[in-house]
Amino acid sequence: MPSEKSYNEAMKCLTENQCSEWLQRHKILEKPWHRSIKDNCYYFPLTSFKNARAFQALAQEMVELLGEYETVLFHIGNCSPWRAGQFELIEAVRRSHGETRELLEAPGHLYELKNKDELIGMFWLTMAYGWSSYLYPLPCTNIIFNFEGVFIDIWNFDSSTLTDVKETAEYYTKRTN
């Protein structure tokens, strides 16, 4: 059994190029919002909520939809608009893992399942800040895209999780309409 990594080693940051290389190596579609999708994929758009408490519940639900992943690439895309104090909170989390580069230099974050709570918090922050972000799990069952906290897109690639994704999409669609 492999030794347990220390908390400080649990999250690793990646540059844009490293994110692309990681996705290619694991045969995961990069930024599907901008691409044509294969026939074996189901797409679910959701309108997001407008308050922080609802964002937190939605962020948790989206990370739960990833299932029992080995690793998740959490990629922060568009960070604008940003206000004073927003980068500092994200940077503090990154520094707690030994990261010294700024967010714009290394916007990718590799998380293991044991750090799911922190991943939920980071995803929630991007929603609340109005930033865009992707969740790419390994193995890739669903890709989740947060567009500036306004809407969430889910691409489902695993028929065994399709029912859960459909139910979640229906639930949140009813709550936001």
N, C-alpha and C positions, 0 to 999 in steps of 0.2 A: 504494500500500500504506500503511495507517495506521501511524503511528509507534508504537513499542513503549511501553506504559505503564511507569512505574517500579514497582518492587515495592511501594512504599508505597501506590500507587493501585490495586493489583490486586484488593483485596477492599473491598467497600463494605457498611456496616451499615445496616439498615432497621428502622424501628419496626414494631409490629404492623399499623398501618393501611397503611404503605407496602408491607409484605409482601402484604397482601390486595389492594391496588391492582395490584401487580406480577403477581400470579397472575391476577387478573381480566383485565388488559390482554393477557396471553399465553394466555388461555382455558385455564388449568390449574386443575384441581379442587383446592380448598383443603381440607385435612384430610379425605381420603377415608374415614378410619377412622370418622368420624361421619356419613357420608353414604351414600345409596343410589348404586350404581354403574351406569353404562351397560352395555348388552349387549356392547359391543366391548372390554371390560376383563376381564383375567384376574387373579385374586387368589391370592397364595401367602403363607401364614403360615409363619414359621420360628421355632423355639425357639432362643434364643441360647446362647452358651457361658458358663461361669462363671469363666474366667481371662483375664488381660490379653493374653496372647500370642494366644489364639484370637480375642479381640475384635478385635485388630489385623488379623488375616487376614480376618475377616468384614467389618470396616469397609472394607478395601481391595477386597474382592470386590464389595461393594454399590456402591461408587463406580464401579468398573469396569463394572457393569451399566448405568450411566447412558449409556454409549457416548460418542460424539464430540459432546458438548454445547458450546453457545456459552457458556452461563452456567448456574450452579446456584444456586438459592436454598436455602441451608442454614438452616433455622429451628429454633432451640432453644426447646422448649416448657417443660414442667415441669422446673424446676431443683431440685426438692427430692426426696429429702434432699440437703443439701449439707454439706460439711465444710470446715474451714479449709484454705485453700490451693487449693481447686478453682476458685473464681472468679478467683483471681490468675493462674493459667496461661492461662485463656481471655482474660482482660482483657489480658494481656501480648501475646498474638497480635494482638488488636484494636488495641492502642496502636501496634504496629509498622506498622499501616496508617493511622495518623493518627486513629483513632477515639477520641473523648473521652467519649462517653456510656457509661453502665453497661450491662451485658448485659440487665438487666431492662427498660431503657428502649428498647433497640434489639436485639431478639433475632434478627433476620434478617441473613444474611451472603450477599452475592452474590459468587460465585467464578467465575473464568474457567478454562478447561481447563488453561492453563499453570500454575495453582496447585493442581493435583489432589492433590499430596502433602500440602499443608497442609490441604486439605479432608478427606482421609482421616484425618489426625491429629485434626482437630477433631471429626469424626464418632466416631472411636474414643474420644475423651475423654468424649463424652456417654454412650456405651455403658458405659464403665468407671465413670463417676460415678453411674450409675443414673438419668440424666436422659432425657427424651424429646426426639426431634428428627426432622425431616423433611428429605428431599432432593427438591427439585423441579427437574429439569433442563429446559432449553430447547434444542432441542425436547424435548417431553415424551414420552419413550418409556416410562419407568417412574417411579413415585413410590415412595419408600422411607421407611418409618416405623420408627424405633427406639423401642420402648416400654420405657423405663427399663432398657435392657440386658437385659431378660428375653425379649423376642421381637422379631422383625423382620417387618414386613408389606411385601409388594411388590405394587403394582398395575401391571400391564403393559398399555400402550395401543398397542403397536406389534408387529404379528405378525412382523415381520422379526427381532425380538429375543426372541421368545417361547421358542424352543428354548434359548437361553442361560439365560434366567430359569428355565425348568423344570429344566434340568440343575443349575444352582446350588442351587435349592430342594431338589431330591432329594439332592444331595451333603451339604448342611448338615443336612437332616432326618435322614439316616442317621448322621451324626457326633454328633448331639445326643440321639438316642434310644437 
